[in-house]
Amino acid sequence: MSFRTNQKKKQYEQALLDDIYRLQSEWMQVKDVMERSLDPSIEGEYQLKIAEIKYFFLLKEARRLHLNARQK
């Protein structure tokens, strides 16, 4: 039973790291578009803020789990 728990925990941690990398990329892409835009829209600013909030939320979750990307 312990083996399954460890395996599920490792799968969860890997999925969390994958999501963090994906959201970081998404956030940087939206940020780049907003910086290049001559007249940024309100909707674009909302998308930027949402992407940033999602990214930092997952970082907090990883920190709570004492997860380190170098360990994986």
Predicted model as a PDB file, atoms N, CA, C, CB and O in Angstrom, pLDDT in the B-factor column:
MODEL        1                                                                  
ATOM      1  N   MET A   1       0.829  -1.186   0.000  1.00 52.00           N  
ATOM      2  CA  MET A   1       0.000   0.000   0.000  1.00 52.00           C  
ATOM      3  C   MET A   1       0.872   1.248   0.000  1.00 52.00           C  
ATOM      4  CB  MET A   1      -0.942  -0.001   1.205  1.00 52.00           C  
ATOM      5  O   MET A   1       0.524   2.244  -0.634  1.00 52.00           O  
ATOM      6  N   SER A   2       1.960   1.207   0.678  1.00 73.00           N  
ATOM      7  CA  SER A   2       2.872   2.347   0.722  1.00 73.00           C  
ATOM      8  C   SER A   2       3.454   2.638  -0.652  1.00 73.00           C  
ATOM      9  CB  SER A   2       3.996   2.092   1.721  1.00 73.00           C  
ATOM     10  O   SER A   2       3.679   3.796  -1.004  1.00 73.00           O  
ATOM     11  N   PHE A   3       3.699   1.582  -1.432  1.00 72.00           N  
ATOM     12  CA  PHE A   3       4.244   1.751  -2.774  1.00 72.00           C  
ATOM     13  C   PHE A   3       3.282   2.546  -3.646  1.00 72.00           C  
ATOM     14  CB  PHE A   3       4.538   0.389  -3.412  1.00 72.00           C  
ATOM     15  O   PHE A   3       3.707   3.442  -4.374  1.00 72.00           O  
ATOM     16  N   ARG A   4       2.003   2.232  -3.583  1.00 82.00           N  
ATOM     17  CA  ARG A   4       1.006   2.954  -4.377  1.00 82.00           C  
ATOM     18  C   ARG A   4       0.905   4.407  -3.945  1.00 82.00           C  
ATOM     19  CB  ARG A   4      -0.360   2.282  -4.260  1.00 82.00           C  
ATOM     20  O   ARG A   4       0.758   5.298  -4.781  1.00 82.00           O  
ATOM     21  N   THR A   5       0.984   4.644  -2.661  1.00 85.00           N  
ATOM     22  CA  THR A   5       0.921   6.005  -2.151  1.00 85.00           C  
ATOM     23  C   THR A   5       2.111   6.802  -2.651  1.00 85.00           C  
ATOM     24  CB  THR A   5       0.875   6.012  -0.617  1.00 85.00           C  
ATOM     25  O   THR A   5       1.945   7.935  -3.103  1.00 85.00           O  
ATOM     26  N   ASN A   6       3.305   6.238  -2.581  1.00 87.00           N  
ATOM     27  CA  ASN A   6       4.490   6.918  -3.079  1.00 87.00           C  
ATOM     28  C   ASN A   6       4.405   7.165  -4.582  1.00 87.00           C  
ATOM     29  CB  ASN A   6       5.733   6.109  -2.755  1.00 87.00           C  
ATOM     30  O   ASN A   6       4.792   8.228  -5.068  1.00 87.00           O  
ATOM     31  N   GLN A   7       3.895   6.175  -5.310  1.00 91.00           N  
ATOM     32  CA  GLN A   7       3.784   6.311  -6.754  1.00 91.00           C  
ATOM     33  C   GLN A   7       2.793   7.420  -7.108  1.00 91.00           C  
ATOM     34  CB  GLN A   7       3.353   4.979  -7.390  1.00 91.00           C  
ATOM     35  O   GLN A   7       3.061   8.218  -8.007  1.00 91.00           O  
ATOM     36  N   LYS A   8       1.663   7.480  -6.423  1.00 91.00           N  
ATOM     37  CA  LYS A   8       0.675   8.524  -6.676  1.00 91.00           C  
ATOM     38  C   LYS A   8       1.224   9.895  -6.299  1.00 91.00           C  
ATOM     39  CB  LYS A   8      -0.615   8.239  -5.901  1.00 91.00           C  
ATOM     40  O   LYS A   8       0.969  10.883  -6.988  1.00 91.00           O  
ATOM     41  N   LYS A   9       1.967   9.951  -5.218  1.00 89.00           N  
ATOM     42  CA  LYS A   9       2.560  11.214  -4.793  1.00 89.00           C  
ATOM     43  C   LYS A   9       3.562  11.706  -5.837  1.00 89.00           C  
ATOM     44  CB  LYS A   9       3.246  11.057  -3.420  1.00 89.00           C  
ATOM     45  O   LYS A   9       3.587  12.891  -6.170  1.00 89.00           O  
ATOM     46  N   LYS A  10       4.377  10.806  -6.345  1.00 89.00           N  
ATOM     47  CA  LYS A  10       5.354  11.188  -7.368  1.00 89.00           C  
ATOM     48  C   LYS A  10       4.656  11.639  -8.650  1.00 89.00           C  
ATOM     49  CB  LYS A  10       6.302  10.014  -7.668  1.00 89.00           C  
ATOM     50  O   LYS A  10       5.094  12.594  -9.291  1.00 89.00           O  
ATOM     51  N   GLN A  11       3.576  10.960  -9.024  1.00 92.00           N  
ATOM     52  CA  GLN A  11       2.823  11.362 -10.204  1.00 92.00           C  
ATOM     53  C   GLN A  11       2.217  12.749 -10.016  1.00 92.00           C  
ATOM     54  CB  GLN A  11       1.724  10.342 -10.510  1.00 92.00           C  
ATOM     55  O   GLN A  11       2.239  13.567 -10.936  1.00 92.00           O  
ATOM     56  N   TYR A  12       1.674  13.017  -8.820  1.00 92.00           N  
ATOM     57  CA  TYR A  12       1.101  14.319  -8.516  1.00 92.00           C  
ATOM     58  C   TYR A  12       2.171  15.407  -8.573  1.00 92.00           C  
ATOM     59  CB  TYR A  12       0.433  14.300  -7.137  1.00 92.00           C  
ATOM     60  O   TYR A  12       1.949  16.477  -9.139  1.00 92.00           O  
ATOM     61  N   GLU A  13       3.327  15.126  -7.987  1.00 92.00           N  
ATOM     62  CA  GLU A  13       4.407  16.107  -7.982  1.00 92.00           C  
ATOM     63  C   GLU A  13       4.907  16.382  -9.390  1.00 92.00           C  
ATOM     64  CB  GLU A  13       5.556  15.627  -7.105  1.00 92.00           C  
ATOM     65  O   GLU A  13       5.189  17.532  -9.727  1.00 92.00           O  
ATOM     66  N   GLN A  14       5.022  15.350 -10.222  1.00 92.00           N  
ATOM     67  CA  GLN A  14       5.471  15.548 -11.600  1.00 92.00           C  
ATOM     68  C   GLN A  14       4.440  16.344 -12.399  1.00 92.00           C  
ATOM     69  CB  GLN A  14       5.736  14.194 -12.277  1.00 92.00           C  
ATOM     70  O   GLN A  14       4.800  17.218 -13.187  1.00 92.00           O  
ATOM     71  N   ALA A  15       3.168  16.042 -12.193  1.00 94.00           N  
ATOM     72  CA  ALA A  15       2.115  16.795 -12.880  1.00 94.00           C  
ATOM     73  C   ALA A  15       2.125  18.254 -12.443  1.00 94.00           C  
ATOM     74  CB  ALA A  15       0.736  16.169 -12.606  1.00 94.00           C  
ATOM     75  O   ALA A  15       1.910  19.154 -13.254  1.00 94.00           O  
ATOM     76  N   LEU A  16       2.376  18.483 -11.157  1.00 94.00           N  
ATOM     77  CA  LEU A  16       2.461  19.848 -10.638  1.00 94.00           C  
ATOM     78  C   LEU A  16       3.620  20.602 -11.281  1.00 94.00           C  
ATOM     79  CB  LEU A  16       2.621  19.832  -9.111  1.00 94.00           C  
ATOM     80  O   LEU A  16       3.463  21.753 -11.688  1.00 94.00           O  
ATOM     81  N   LEU A  17       4.770  19.965 -11.372  1.00 94.00           N  
ATOM     82  CA  LEU A  17       5.923  20.602 -12.018  1.00 94.00           C  
ATOM     83  C   LEU A  17       5.650  20.889 -13.493  1.00 94.00           C  
ATOM     84  CB  LEU A  17       7.165  19.715 -11.881  1.00 94.00           C  
ATOM     85  O   LEU A  17       6.007  21.952 -14.000  1.00 94.00           O  
ATOM     86  N   ASP A  18       5.017  19.941 -14.176  1.00 94.00           N  
ATOM     87  CA  ASP A  18       4.675  20.147 -15.583  1.00 94.00           C  
ATOM     88  C   ASP A  18       3.735  21.344 -15.745  1.00 94.00           C  
ATOM     89  CB  ASP A  18       4.027  18.878 -16.169  1.00 94.00           C  
ATOM     90  O   ASP A  18       3.909  22.163 -16.647  1.00 94.00           O  
ATOM     91  N   ASP A  19       2.741  21.435 -14.863  1.00 95.00           N  
ATOM     92  CA  ASP A  19       1.802  22.558 -14.917  1.00 95.00           C  
ATOM     93  C   ASP A  19       2.496  23.881 -14.621  1.00 95.00           C  
ATOM     94  CB  ASP A  19       0.658  22.340 -13.930  1.00 95.00           C  
ATOM     95  O   ASP A  19       2.179  24.900 -15.234  1.00 95.00           O  
ATOM     96  N   ILE A  20       3.430  23.869 -13.693  1.00 95.00           N  
ATOM     97  CA  ILE A  20       4.170  25.097 -13.372  1.00 95.00           C  
ATOM     98  C   ILE A  20       4.949  25.579 -14.585  1.00 95.00           C  
ATOM     99  CB  ILE A  20       5.127  24.866 -12.183  1.00 95.00           C  
ATOM    100  O   ILE A  20       4.913  26.763 -14.918  1.00 95.00           O  
ATOM    101  N   TYR A  21       5.655  24.664 -15.251  1.00 94.00           N  
ATOM    102  CA  TYR A  21       6.414  25.050 -16.440  1.00 94.00           C  
ATOM    103  C   TYR A  21       5.497  25.555 -17.555  1.00 94.00           C  
ATOM    104  CB  TYR A  21       7.243  23.867 -16.942  1.00 94.00           C  
ATOM    105  O   TYR A  21       5.810  26.535 -18.232  1.00 94.00           O  
ATOM    106  N   ARG A  22       4.361  24.877 -17.739  1.00 95.00           N  
ATOM    107  CA  ARG A  22       3.415  25.276 -18.778  1.00 95.00           C  
ATOM    108  C   ARG A  22       2.824  26.656 -18.487  1.00 95.00           C  
ATOM    109  CB  ARG A  22       2.293  24.238 -18.903  1.00 95.00           C  
ATOM    110  O   ARG A  22       2.730  27.494 -19.384  1.00 95.00           O  
ATOM    111  N   LEU A  23       2.427  26.891 -17.238  1.00 95.00           N  
ATOM    112  CA  LEU A  23       1.841  28.181 -16.877  1.00 95.00           C  
ATOM    113  C   LEU A  23       2.873  29.304 -16.910  1.00 95.00           C  
ATOM    114  CB  LEU A  23       1.213  28.101 -15.493  1.00 95.00           C  
ATOM    115  O   LEU A  23       2.535  30.443 -17.233  1.00 95.00           O  
ATOM    116  N   GLN A  24       4.116  28.999 -16.584  1.00 94.00           N  
ATOM    117  CA  GLN A  24       5.154  30.018 -16.673  1.00 94.00           C  
ATOM    118  C   GLN A  24       5.322  30.454 -18.125  1.00 94.00           C  
ATOM    119  CB  GLN A  24       6.493  29.491 -16.103  1.00 94.00           C  
ATOM    120  O   GLN A  24       5.432  31.645 -18.416  1.00 94.00           O  
ATOM    121  N   SER A  25       5.339  29.493 -19.018  1.00 95.00           N  
ATOM    122  CA  SER A  25       5.466  29.798 -20.438  1.00 95.00           C  
ATOM    123  C   SER A  25       4.266  30.613 -20.926  1.00 95.00           C  
ATOM    124  CB  SER A  25       5.599  28.503 -21.254  1.00 95.00           C  
ATOM    125  O   SER A  25       4.429  31.594 -21.651  1.00 95.00           O  
ATOM    126  N   GLU A  26       3.074  30.204 -20.528  1.00 93.00           N  
ATOM    127  CA  GLU A  26       1.856  30.913 -20.922  1.00 93.00           C  
ATOM    128  C   GLU A  26       1.879  32.349 -20.407  1.00 93.00           C  
ATOM    129  CB  GLU A  26       0.609  30.180 -20.395  1.00 93.00           C  
ATOM    130  O   GLU A  26       1.554  33.283 -21.140  1.00 93.00           O  
ATOM    131  N   TRP A  27       2.261  32.520 -19.153  1.00 94.00           N  
ATOM    132  CA  TRP A  27       2.320  33.841 -18.535  1.00 94.00           C  
ATOM    133  C   TRP A  27       3.325  34.730 -19.275  1.00 94.00           C  
ATOM    134  CB  TRP A  27       2.701  33.723 -17.040  1.00 94.00           C  
ATOM    135  O   TRP A  27       3.034  35.893 -19.554  1.00 94.00           O  
ATOM    136  N   MET A  28       4.493  34.193 -19.591  1.00 95.00           N  
ATOM    137  CA  MET A  28       5.509  34.976 -20.293  1.00 95.00           C  
ATOM    138  C   MET A  28       5.054  35.348 -21.705  1.00 95.00           C  
ATOM    139  CB  MET A  28       6.825  34.199 -20.356  1.00 95.00           C  
ATOM    140  O   MET A  28       5.358  36.441 -22.183  1.00 95.00           O  
ATOM    141  N   GLN A  29       4.328  34.450 -22.376  1.00 94.00           N  
ATOM    142  CA  GLN A  29       3.826  34.758 -23.710  1.00 94.00           C  
ATOM    143  C   GLN A  29       2.806  35.891 -23.667  1.00 94.00           C  
ATOM    144  CB  GLN A  29       3.204  33.513 -24.343  1.00 94.00           C  
ATOM    145  O   GLN A  29       2.871  36.815 -24.479  1.00 94.00           O  
ATOM    146  N   VAL A  30       1.872  35.828 -22.734  1.00 92.00           N  
ATOM    147  CA  VAL A  30       0.866  36.880 -22.605  1.00 92.00           C  
ATOM    148  C   VAL A  30       1.543  38.195 -22.212  1.00 92.00           C  
ATOM    149  CB  VAL A  30      -0.213  36.484 -21.558  1.00 92.00           C  
ATOM    150  O   VAL A  30       1.181  39.258 -22.717  1.00 92.00           O  
ATOM    151  N   LYS A  31       2.514  38.122 -21.318  1.00 93.00           N  
ATOM    152  CA  LYS A  31       3.233  39.319 -20.895  1.00 93.00           C  
ATOM    153  C   LYS A  31       3.972  39.948 -22.073  1.00 93.00           C  
ATOM    154  CB  LYS A  31       4.218  38.983 -19.765  1.00 93.00           C  
ATOM    155  O   LYS A  31       3.973  41.169 -22.224  1.00 93.00           O  
ATOM    156  N   ASP A  32       4.595  39.126 -22.903  1.00 94.00           N  
ATOM    157  CA  ASP A  32       5.316  39.619 -24.067  1.00 94.00           C  
ATOM    158  C   ASP A  32       4.368  40.308 -25.050  1.00 94.00           C  
ATOM    159  CB  ASP A  32       6.053  38.472 -24.758  1.00 94.00           C  
ATOM    160  O   ASP A  32       4.683  41.373 -25.580  1.00 94.00           O  
ATOM    161  N   VAL A  33       3.207  39.695 -25.289  1.00 91.00           N  
ATOM    162  CA  VAL A  33       2.222  40.294 -26.185  1.00 91.00           C  
ATOM    163  C   VAL A  33       1.747  41.632 -25.637  1.00 91.00           C  
ATOM    164  CB  VAL A  33       1.029  39.347 -26.388  1.00 91.00           C  
ATOM    165  O   VAL A  33       1.609  42.599 -26.386  1.00 91.00           O  
ATOM    166  N   MET A  34       1.500  41.691 -24.342  1.00 91.00           N  
ATOM    167  CA  MET A  34       1.023  42.937 -23.730  1.00 91.00           C  
ATOM    168  C   MET A  34       2.090  44.031 -23.791  1.00 91.00           C  
ATOM    169  CB  MET A  34       0.609  42.691 -22.270  1.00 91.00           C  
ATOM    170  O   MET A  34       1.766  45.201 -23.996  1.00 91.00           O  
ATOM    171  N   GLU A  35       3.345  43.661 -23.616  1.00 91.00           N  
ATOM    172  CA  GLU A  35       4.424  44.650 -23.672  1.00 91.00           C  
ATOM    173  C   GLU A  35       4.617  45.178 -25.084  1.00 91.00           C  
ATOM    174  CB  GLU A  35       5.730  44.045 -23.161  1.00 91.00           C  
ATOM    175  O   GLU A  35       4.971  46.342 -25.267  1.00 91.00           O  
ATOM    176  N   ARG A  36       4.389  44.331 -26.086  1.00 92.00           N  
ATOM    177  CA  ARG A  36       4.566  44.741 -27.480  1.00 92.00           C  
ATOM    178  C   ARG A  36       3.363  45.500 -28.029  1.00 92.00           C  
ATOM    179  CB  ARG A  36       4.832  43.530 -28.342  1.00 92.00           C  
ATOM    180  O   ARG A  36       3.456  46.173 -29.055  1.00 92.00           O  
ATOM    181  N   SER A  37       2.248  45.385 -27.342  1.00 89.00           N  
ATOM    182  CA  SER A  37       1.019  46.007 -27.813  1.00 89.00           C  
ATOM    183  C   SER A  37       1.077  47.523 -27.644  1.00 89.00           C  
ATOM    184  CB  SER A  37      -0.189  45.435 -27.065  1.00 89.00           C  
ATOM    185  O   SER A  37       1.521  48.030 -26.614  1.00 89.00           O  
ATOM    186  N   LEU A  38       0.623  48.234 -28.670  1.00 87.00           N  
ATOM    187  CA  LEU A  38       0.582  49.693 -28.596  1.00 87.00           C  
ATOM    188  C   LEU A  38      -0.534  50.173 -27.683  1.00 87.00           C  
ATOM    189  CB  LEU A  38       0.408  50.290 -29.986  1.00 87.00           C  
ATOM    190  O   LEU A  38      -0.365  51.125 -26.922  1.00 87.00           O  
ATOM    191  N   ASP A  39      -1.670  49.507 -27.768  1.00 87.00           N  
ATOM    192  CA  ASP A  39      -2.815  49.878 -26.940  1.00 87.00           C  
ATOM    193  C   ASP A  39      -3.376  48.613 -26.294  1.00 87.00           C  
ATOM    194  CB  ASP A  39      -3.913  50.611 -27.784  1.00 87.00           C  
ATOM    195  O   ASP A  39      -4.321  48.019 -26.813  1.00 87.00           O  
ATOM    196  N   PRO A  40      -2.796  48.198 -25.163  1.00 84.00           N  
ATOM    197  CA  PRO A  40      -3.252  46.949 -24.525  1.00 84.00           C  
ATOM    198  C   PRO A  40      -4.711  47.039 -24.091  1.00 84.00           C  
ATOM    199  CB  PRO A  40      -2.372  46.618 -23.311  1.00 84.00           C  
ATOM    200  O   PRO A  40      -5.140  48.049 -23.532  1.00 84.00           O  
ATOM    201  N   SER A  41      -5.457  45.994 -24.349  1.00 88.00           N  
ATOM    202  CA  SER A  41      -6.874  45.972 -23.998  1.00 88.00           C  
ATOM    203  C   SER A  41      -7.059  45.558 -22.539  1.00 88.00           C  
ATOM    204  CB  SER A  41      -7.646  45.017 -24.927  1.00 88.00           C  
ATOM    205  O   SER A  41      -6.167  44.988 -21.912  1.00 88.00           O  
ATOM    206  N   ILE A  42      -8.222  45.859 -22.036  1.00 91.00           N  
ATOM    207  CA  ILE A  42      -8.576  45.469 -20.670  1.00 91.00           C  
ATOM    208  C   ILE A  42      -8.606  43.942 -20.569  1.00 91.00           C  
ATOM    209  CB  ILE A  42      -9.954  46.076 -20.257  1.00 91.00           C  
ATOM    210  O   ILE A  42      -8.143  43.365 -19.585  1.00 91.00           O  
ATOM    211  N   GLU A  43      -9.158  43.299 -21.602  1.00 92.00           N  
ATOM    212  CA  GLU A  43      -9.224  41.835 -21.601  1.00 92.00           C  
ATOM    213  C   GLU A  43      -7.822  41.222 -21.563  1.00 92.00           C  
ATOM    214  CB  GLU A  43      -9.988  41.332 -22.840  1.00 92.00           C  
ATOM    215  O   GLU A  43      -7.599  40.227 -20.874  1.00 92.00           O  
ATOM    216  N   GLY A  44      -6.893  41.803 -22.291  1.00 89.00           N  
ATOM    217  CA  GLY A  44      -5.511  41.331 -22.270  1.00 89.00           C  
ATOM    218  C   GLY A  44      -4.884  41.485 -20.900  1.00 89.00           C  
ATOM    219  O   GLY A  44      -4.148  40.609 -20.446  1.00 89.00           O  
ATOM    220  N   GLU A  45      -5.173  42.595 -20.242  1.00 92.00           N  
ATOM    221  CA  GLU A  45      -4.659  42.798 -18.884  1.00 92.00           C  
ATOM    222  C   GLU A  45      -5.240  41.770 -17.918  1.00 92.00           C  
ATOM    223  CB  GLU A  45      -4.981  44.217 -18.396  1.00 92.00           C  
ATOM    224  O   GLU A  45      -4.546  41.286 -17.024  1.00 92.00           O  
ATOM    225  N   TYR A  46      -6.517  41.440 -18.104  1.00 94.00           N  
ATOM    226  CA  TYR A  46      -7.145  40.416 -17.266  1.00 94.00           C  
ATOM    227  C   TYR A  46      -6.492  39.057 -17.501  1.00 94.00           C  
ATOM    228  CB  TYR A  46      -8.657  40.337 -17.551  1.00 94.00           C  
ATOM    229  O   TYR A  46      -6.211  38.327 -16.550  1.00 94.00           O  
ATOM    230  N   GLN A  47      -6.251  38.719 -18.760  1.00 92.00           N  
ATOM    231  CA  GLN A  47      -5.605  37.445 -19.075  1.00 92.00           C  
ATOM    232  C   GLN A  47      -4.208  37.374 -18.475  1.00 92.00           C  
ATOM    233  CB  GLN A  47      -5.535  37.241 -20.588  1.00 92.00           C  
ATOM    234  O   GLN A  47      -3.792  36.329 -17.975  1.00 92.00           O  
ATOM    235  N   LEU A  48      -3.491  38.482 -18.526  1.00 93.00           N  
ATOM    236  CA  LEU A  48      -2.149  38.534 -17.942  1.00 93.00           C  
ATOM    237  C   LEU A  48      -2.215  38.303 -16.434  1.00 93.00           C  
ATOM    238  CB  LEU A  48      -1.476  39.889 -18.247  1.00 93.00           C  
ATOM    239  O   LEU A  48      -1.429  37.530 -15.885  1.00 93.00           O  
ATOM    240  N   LYS A  49      -3.138  38.966 -15.777  1.00 95.00           N  
ATOM    241  CA  LYS A  49      -3.259  38.825 -14.327  1.00 95.00           C  
ATOM    242  C   LYS A  49      -3.684  37.408 -13.943  1.00 95.00           C  
ATOM    243  CB  LYS A  49      -4.264  39.843 -13.776  1.00 95.00           C  
ATOM    244  O   LYS A  49      -3.176  36.850 -12.970  1.00 95.00           O  
ATOM    245  N   ILE A  50      -4.600  36.835 -14.693  1.00 95.00           N  
ATOM    246  CA  ILE A  50      -5.050  35.460 -14.408  1.00 95.00           C  
ATOM    247  C   ILE A  50      -3.908  34.468 -14.582  1.00 95.00           C  
ATOM    248  CB  ILE A  50      -6.228  35.071 -15.328  1.00 95.00           C  
ATOM    249  O   ILE A  50      -3.723  33.579 -13.750  1.00 95.00           O  
ATOM    250  N   ALA A  51      -3.141  34.615 -15.660  1.00 93.00           N  
ATOM    251  CA  ALA A  51      -2.004  33.712 -15.898  1.00 93.00           C  
ATOM    252  C   ALA A  51      -0.984  33.839 -14.767  1.00 93.00           C  
ATOM    253  CB  ALA A  51      -1.333  34.020 -17.267  1.00 93.00           C  
ATOM    254  O   ALA A  51      -0.428  32.840 -14.311  1.00 93.00           O  
ATOM    255  N   GLU A  52      -0.740  35.072 -14.317  1.00 94.00           N  
ATOM    256  CA  GLU A  52       0.214  35.302 -13.222  1.00 94.00           C  
ATOM    257  C   GLU A  52      -0.282  34.669 -11.923  1.00 94.00           C  
ATOM    258  CB  GLU A  52       0.447  36.813 -13.017  1.00 94.00           C  
ATOM    259  O   GLU A  52       0.486  34.026 -11.207  1.00 94.00           O  
ATOM    260  N   ILE A  53      -1.552  34.852 -11.627  1.00 95.00           N  
ATOM    261  CA  ILE A  53      -2.119  34.306 -10.390  1.00 95.00           C  
ATOM    262  C   ILE A  53      -2.068  32.782 -10.386  1.00 95.00           C  
ATOM    263  CB  ILE A  53      -3.567  34.782 -10.209  1.00 95.00           C  
ATOM    264  O   ILE A  53      -1.725  32.179  -9.369  1.00 95.00           O  
ATOM    265  N   LYS A  54      -2.407  32.149 -11.517  1.00 95.00           N  
ATOM    266  CA  LYS A  54      -2.341  30.682 -11.606  1.00 95.00           C  
ATOM    267  C   LYS A  54      -0.919  30.182 -11.367  1.00 95.00           C  
ATOM    268  CB  LYS A  54      -2.841  30.203 -12.983  1.00 95.00           C  
ATOM    269  O   LYS A  54      -0.701  29.218 -10.633  1.00 95.00           O  
ATOM    270  N   TYR A  55       0.038  30.851 -11.995  1.00 95.00           N  
ATOM    271  CA  TYR A  55       1.440  30.456 -11.869  1.00 95.00           C  
ATOM    272  C   TYR A  55       1.896  30.545 -10.410  1.00 95.00           C  
ATOM    273  CB  TYR A  55       2.332  31.343 -12.763  1.00 95.00           C  
ATOM    274  O   TYR A  55       2.489  29.604  -9.882  1.00 95.00           O  
ATOM    275  N   PHE A  56       1.617  31.672  -9.768  1.00 95.00           N  
ATOM    276  CA  PHE A  56       2.076  31.832  -8.392  1.00 95.00           C  
ATOM    277  C   PHE A  56       1.322  30.931  -7.418  1.00 95.00           C  
ATOM    278  CB  PHE A  56       1.930  33.275  -7.965  1.00 95.00           C  
ATOM    279  O   PHE A  56       1.874  30.531  -6.393  1.00 95.00           O  
ATOM    280  N   PHE A  57       0.070  30.608  -7.729  1.00 95.00           N  
ATOM    281  CA  PHE A  57      -0.661  29.661  -6.891  1.00 95.00           C  
ATOM    282  C   PHE A  57       0.012  28.296  -6.902  1.00 95.00           C  
ATOM    283  CB  PHE A  57      -2.112  29.539  -7.363  1.00 95.00           C  
ATOM    284  O   PHE A  57       0.181  27.669  -5.856  1.00 95.00           O  
ATOM    285  N   LEU A  58       0.396  27.837  -8.097  1.00 94.00           N  
ATOM    286  CA  LEU A  58       1.060  26.534  -8.185  1.00 94.00           C  
ATOM    287  C   LEU A  58       2.445  26.568  -7.550  1.00 94.00           C  
ATOM    288  CB  LEU A  58       1.169  26.094  -9.644  1.00 94.00           C  
ATOM    289  O   LEU A  58       2.890  25.570  -6.983  1.00 94.00           O  
ATOM    290  N   LEU A  59       3.126  27.698  -7.639  1.00 94.00           N  
ATOM    291  CA  LEU A  59       4.420  27.813  -6.954  1.00 94.00           C  
ATOM    292  C   LEU A  59       4.254  27.689  -5.436  1.00 94.00           C  
ATOM    293  CB  LEU A  59       5.094  29.157  -7.304  1.00 94.00           C  
ATOM    294  O   LEU A  59       5.070  27.060  -4.762  1.00 94.00           O  
ATOM    295  N   LYS A  60       3.194  28.292  -4.913  1.00 95.00           N  
ATOM    296  CA  LYS A  60       2.932  28.173  -3.471  1.00 95.00           C  
ATOM    297  C   LYS A  60       2.643  26.725  -3.089  1.00 95.00           C  
ATOM    298  CB  LYS A  60       1.750  29.073  -3.058  1.00 95.00           C  
ATOM    299  O   LYS A  60       3.091  26.248  -2.046  1.00 95.00           O  
ATOM    300  N   GLU A  61       1.892  26.031  -3.940  1.00 93.00           N  
ATOM    301  CA  GLU A  61       1.583  24.624  -3.685  1.00 93.00           C  
ATOM    302  C   GLU A  61       2.867  23.786  -3.689  1.00 93.00           C  
ATOM    303  CB  GLU A  61       0.585  24.089  -4.743  1.00 93.00           C  
ATOM    304  O   GLU A  61       3.049  22.918  -2.835  1.00 93.00           O  
ATOM    305  N   ALA A  62       3.744  24.047  -4.644  1.00 93.00           N  
ATOM    306  CA  ALA A  62       5.015  23.316  -4.709  1.00 93.00           C  
ATOM    307  C   ALA A  62       5.867  23.615  -3.482  1.00 93.00           C  
ATOM    308  CB  ALA A  62       5.788  23.680  -5.995  1.00 93.00           C  
ATOM    309  O   ALA A  62       6.514  22.721  -2.937  1.00 93.00           O  
ATOM    310  N   ARG A  63       5.866  24.858  -3.055  1.00 93.00           N  
ATOM    311  CA  ARG A  63       6.636  25.244  -1.870  1.00 93.00           C  
ATOM    312  C   ARG A  63       6.068  24.550  -0.627  1.00 93.00           C  
ATOM    313  CB  ARG A  63       6.621  26.789  -1.685  1.00 93.00           C  
ATOM    314  O   ARG A  63       6.818  24.108   0.243  1.00 93.00           O  
ATOM    315  N   ARG A  64       4.731  24.459  -0.554  1.00 93.00           N  
ATOM    316  CA  ARG A  64       4.081  23.805   0.591  1.00 93.00           C  
ATOM    317  C   ARG A  64       4.472  22.335   0.650  1.00 93.00           C  
ATOM    318  CB  ARG A  64       2.541  23.945   0.505  1.00 93.00           C  
ATOM    319  O   ARG A  64       4.611  21.770   1.735  1.00 93.00           O  
ATOM    320  N   LEU A  65       4.649  21.717  -0.511  1.00 90.00           N  
ATOM    321  CA  LEU A  65       5.036  20.296  -0.574  1.00 90.00           C  
ATOM    322  C   LEU A  65       6.538  20.088  -0.496  1.00 90.00           C  
ATOM    323  CB  LEU A  65       4.517  19.675  -1.848  1.00 90.00           C  
ATOM    324  O   LEU A  65       7.013  18.955  -0.566  1.00 90.00           O  
ATOM    325  N   HIS A  66       7.290  21.176  -0.350  1.00 90.00           N  
ATOM    326  CA  HIS A  66       8.750  21.129  -0.329  1.00 90.00           C  
ATOM    327  C   HIS A  66       9.287  20.476  -1.596  1.00 90.00           C  
ATOM    328  CB  HIS A  66       9.245  20.371   0.910  1.00 90.00           C  
ATOM    329  O   HIS A  66      10.205  19.657  -1.556  1.00 90.00           O  
ATOM    330  N   LEU A  67       8.699  20.855  -2.704  1.00 88.00           N  
ATOM    331  CA  LEU A  67       9.049  20.299  -4.008  1.00 88.00           C  
ATOM    332  C   LEU A  67      10.141  21.138  -4.631  1.00 88.00           C  
ATOM    333  CB  LEU A  67       7.818  20.232  -4.936  1.00 88.00           C  
ATOM    334  O   LEU A  67      10.097  22.368  -4.609  1.00 88.00           O  
ATOM    335  N   ASN A  68      11.120  20.449  -5.185  1.00 81.00           N  
ATOM    336  CA  ASN A  68      12.236  21.124  -5.829  1.00 81.00           C  
ATOM    337  C   ASN A  68      12.395  20.542  -7.224  1.00 81.00           C  
ATOM    338  CB  ASN A  68      13.551  20.976  -4.999  1.00 81.00           C  
ATOM    339  O   ASN A  68      12.474  19.324  -7.383  1.00 81.00           O  
ATOM    340  N   ALA A  69      12.443  21.398  -8.230  1.00 74.00           N  
ATOM    341  CA  ALA A  69      12.520  20.936  -9.615  1.00 74.00           C  
ATOM    342  C   ALA A  69      13.821  20.175  -9.872  1.00 74.00           C  
ATOM    343  CB  ALA A  69      12.405  22.124 -10.580  1.00 74.00           C  
ATOM    344  O   ALA A  69      13.859  19.297 -10.733  1.00 74.00           O  
ATOM    345  N   ARG A  70      14.854  20.490  -9.159  1.00 69.00           N  
ATOM    346  CA  ARG A  70      16.144  19.805  -9.352  1.00 69.00           C  
ATOM    347  C   ARG A  70      16.118  18.371  -8.830  1.00 69.00           C  
ATOM    348  CB  ARG A  70      17.261  20.580  -8.655  1.00 69.00           C  
ATOM    349  O   ARG A  70      16.953  17.555  -9.222  1.00 69.00           O  
ATOM    350  N   GLN A  71      15.178  18.059  -7.961  1.00 54.00           N  
ATOM    351  CA  GLN A  71      15.087  16.706  -7.425  1.00 54.00           C  
ATOM    352  C   GLN A  71      14.535  15.737  -8.458  1.00 54.00           C  
ATOM    353  CB  GLN A  71      14.219  16.688  -6.179  1.00 54.00           C  
ATOM    354  O   GLN A  71      14.808  14.539  -8.392  1.00 54.00           O  
ATOM    355  N   LYS A  72      13.759  16.244  -9.413  1.00 47.00           N  
ATOM    356  CA  LYS A  72      13.055  15.369 -10.350  1.00 47.00           C  
ATOM    357  C   LYS A  72      13.869  15.055 -11.553  1.00 47.00           C  
ATOM    358  CB  LYS A  72      11.773  15.979 -10.776  1.00 47.00           C  
ATOM    359  O   LYS A  72      13.412  14.329 -12.435  1.00 47.00           O  
TER     360      LYS A  72                                                      
ENDMDL                                                                          
END                                                                             
